[in-house]
Amino acid sequence: MKEMESLTNRRAPAAMSSETFKKLGHALVDQIAAFYDSLPARAVTTGEPPREIRTHLPDTGLPEHGMGADALLAETTKVLFDHSLHIGHPRFFGYITSPSMPVGVLGDFLAAAVNPNLGGWALSPVGSEIERQTIRWIAELVGYPPDCGGLMVSGGNVANLLGFFAARKARAPWDIRGSGLRGDARQLTVYASEETHTWIEKASDLAGLGTDAVRLIHIDEHQRMDPDALERRIVKDESENRLPFLAVATAGTVSTGAIDPLPEIAAICKKHGLWFHVDGAYGAPAAALPDAPEAMKGLAEADSVAIDPHKWLYSPLEAGCTLVRNPEHLHDAFSFRPKYYHFEEEAEDPRINFYEYGIQNSRGFRALKVWLGLRQVGREGYARMMQDDILLAKHLFDLADKDPELQAFTQGLSITTFRFVPEGLKPGTQAVESYLNELNERLLTQLQSGGETFLSNAVLDERFLLRACIVNFRTSLIDVEALADIVVDRGRRLDAELRPPGLSS
Ligand SMILES: *Cc1c(COP(=O)(O)O)cnc(C)c1O
């Protein structure tokens, strides 16, 4: 048959010759290296609105025919370098999102090339063992029992969600996976501080409990959960025939880097039979520091922990990790064994099939970039980088504290909050506070699109604050000092435009 002849020497459109691959690959690596070198001189962002960004993409429908990969990559590289918001820029201080370490970038390239499927051991013998070791090393890094179980996931939201589901299965006194919430009339109830990340609402909703199941516990003046308030609420709920099953402590809150008192919360969980989960998406790696914050100590007692290597371990997005003290708990919460899988069972030397420990079936090789990072810099390297980030955050706090036009608020882990207060205005009265909120909000909007630096915000006691989070191995003292100068300079100009006549003190 004529059609069959071409299949003898098949030329698939997706295929690429070894020569071309080398040429394009080398060129791309050269361009990325130059991009890294150029980062400090680039704007953090161009601040272009969506409509303008779209003008850099092809103005066509789905391509009917393909194009040369050469031109395609050249064009795409340029658009990405010139129009992205650069999280890897030394003056990017927004949210909690870090530059990717170059070895992780190369690791992702390698992972994509080998492309093992980490759903089943049979499809990823080396990959599965690397993931197993990565989980163990992360546990060792944060002082968690290394014989724990765990899973690499997309990020903190999913890492926390897995802890939530493990808790739900382990603590519901009926077969919740079989009969769902119909198995018992009592409302399963979960506890977390008011400063908890919104994953908690998503998890409770997805688990079918509804967001009403979430009790947000009061925080103290340092944004930490008040353990007495937690216990009172649990006791009250028990007396009202609710079923408290899970308490979440945050080790490094998103707004201010506060660490809930883990040992106290662990003790309350033990006393009342609750699962104890720690959201350490951002802060857990700080447990590796020789002078780790005291409040962090209870982390080792958690039933489950969420950690984001794509934050303070500098892995490229996406990399989250769930640790579970007893590996069976994750398995119990997620395992189904379909007929169409034939996986060998070997009690002596078990083959771990990670699809049974979480939501995903086919799974990418996320562990590789994390594993490479851990090997390249080691515990000592990570500790040093975190310490430097924390020192820089402290320095920023001191700068803001000393500067008459800045007001420092908090510094926790590597997050500092502060605001601009123009000369001649004394905070405190309602009129001044409300103007300061407006001024700082407008200032933030301007800074976020200006390209000189990038900050985000926190709201504390109804005050709108600027917030710098330093999870950035490229940031130096010069960048932090420049940040303070930029805020004051742009703040002054904005104040000159905005201040209502008569507002002074
Ligand atoms: C970042 C963060 C999350 C969410 O993690 P993603 O990786 O963005 O999904 C949850 N909790 C805390 C404390 C975080 O810092």
The ligand as an SDF file (V2000), in Angstrom:
LIG
                    3D

 15 15  0  0  0  0  0  0  0  0999 V2000
    1.8190   30.4460   49.3000 C   0  0  0  0  0  0  0  0  0  0  0  0
    1.0320   29.8990   50.4170 C   0  0  0  0  0  0  0  0  0  0  0  0
   -0.0610   29.0630   50.1940 C   0  0  0  0  0  0  0  0  0  0  0  0
   -0.5230   28.7330   48.7910 C   0  0  0  0  0  0  0  0  0  0  0  0
    0.4810   28.0730   48.1000 O   0  0  0  0  0  0  0  0  0  0  0  0
    0.5030   28.0190   46.5000 P   0  0  0  0  0  0  0  0  0  0  0  0
    1.8130   27.3830   46.2160 O   0  0  0  0  0  0  0  0  0  0  0  0
    0.4100   29.4350   46.0320 O   0  0  0  0  0  0  0  0  0  0  0  0
   -0.6560   27.2040   46.0800 O   0  0  0  0  0  0  0  0  0  0  0  0
   -0.7160   28.5640   51.2810 C   0  0  0  0  0  0  0  0  0  0  0  0
   -0.3340   28.8700   52.5320 N   0  0  0  0  0  0  0  0  0  0  0  0
    0.7130   29.6660   52.7930 C   0  0  0  0  0  0  0  0  0  0  0  0
    1.0960   29.9690   54.2050 C   0  0  0  0  0  0  0  0  0  0  0  0
    1.4360   30.2160   51.7410 C   0  0  0  0  0  0  0  0  0  0  0  0
    2.4790   31.0110   51.9890 O   0  0  0  0  0  0  0  0  0  0  0  0
  1  2  1  0
  2  3  1  0
  2 14  2  0
  3  4  1  0
  3 10  2  0
  4  5  1  0
  5  6  1  0
  6  7  2  0
  6  8  1  0
  6  9  1  0
 10 11  1  0
 11 12  2  0
 12 13  1  0
 12 14  1  0
 14 15  1  0
M  END
$$$$
